[in-house]
Each structure stands twice: as C-alpha cells, then as structure tokens.
Amino acid sequence: FRKSGEIVILVLAYVVQIAIALPINIFMFISIYVCVMEVLSVIENLDQAGLPVPSWITRRLKKAMDTMVTGGEEEEHMEHQEHKEDTEE
C-alpha cells in the first residue's frame, strides 16, 4: 500500500498545484522527496542484505533529505560534520 499511497500523494499534489496556481512547484518538491526516500530505502535494504554500501552515500542522501525537510536550517552544521567524518575515513 505504500507505493500506491505515494502515487496518490503525487497526483493530489499535481491537482492542488494546478487548482491553486501556486508560484512554487509543489509537485516537483514532493516528487524529489519520494525519489530520495526510495533511494534511501534501497540502500538500507542493500545494507541489511550484507552488501557493502559506502557510508558517504548514505550520509549524503540523508543530508539531502534533511535539507528538504528542515529547509536547510542545519545545513551548515551538517557540512562541518560531514567534512570531519570524511577526513577521518
């Protein structure tokens, strides 16, 4: 039911965007959000299956998701943490 729910949300976002004629692209935002969530899900499943997943991929995708959700409020702090972690590896 999760996939069909995502499709319903995308259709509703498109209808709302056209009906209200908003200057921002709600449909595009929600589409990107769903895509990032799906990619994170695939990576988590690969990790659970025991396949090696580079940690930088997971961190970058989670950072993208956090940026979309928080609007980039914690972006500067996350960049500092990411740089610190990259230099440690």
Secondary structure by P-SEA (a helix, b strand, c coil): caaaaaaaaaaaaaaaaaaacccccaaaaaaaaaaaaaaaaaaaaaaaacccccaaaaaaaaaaaaaaaacccaaaaaaaaaaaaaaac
